[in-house]
């Protein structure tokens, strides 16, 4: 059994959004075309409260893309993005939502960020996705979406460590590429046995 995990293809990560990934919207048509080839399609959705602790606006004197220490480790501070119920948090309007078996929201806990579809950034608090996949007998995962070097990479590494066969389709993702993050993400994924195509 196989699943396509579509990571955070939301308006705020597409051109014109608050945390736009360059050409992020270019992945949508390809992802839609791939969906029928999989036994399951899971969409993840970044879903932050307006006062989320990962937002630079919540830290006096801090700017987006600065890094701070949180109780769970280093945290990049982001522009406010994917705020619950906002247009920015909505999926890209051309993404095929009808094919989704499940929509998983993440990042809704105010005091901890969540890049991975499997765990919060403390690497211990589960999202429930692992249980869902195992209960359906799904072992082969293909990851696509936004952004390659953060949420896609963290999800892929966690999935591989949980024992899934993981593939990331590089041309169906786009990277923020902040301070060499795309190269670092590629190295981390390959070190954990993720296949990059």
ABEGO torsion letter per residue (X at the ends): XBBBBBBGBBAAABBGBABBBBGAAAAAAAAAAAAAABABBBBBBBBBBAABAABAAABBGBBBGBBBBBAAEBBBBBBBBGBBGBAAABBBAABBAAABABBBBBGABAABBBABAABBAAGABBAGAAAAAAAAGBABBBBBEOBAABAAAAAAAAAAAAGBBBBBBAAABBBAGBGGAAAAAAAAAAAAGBBBX
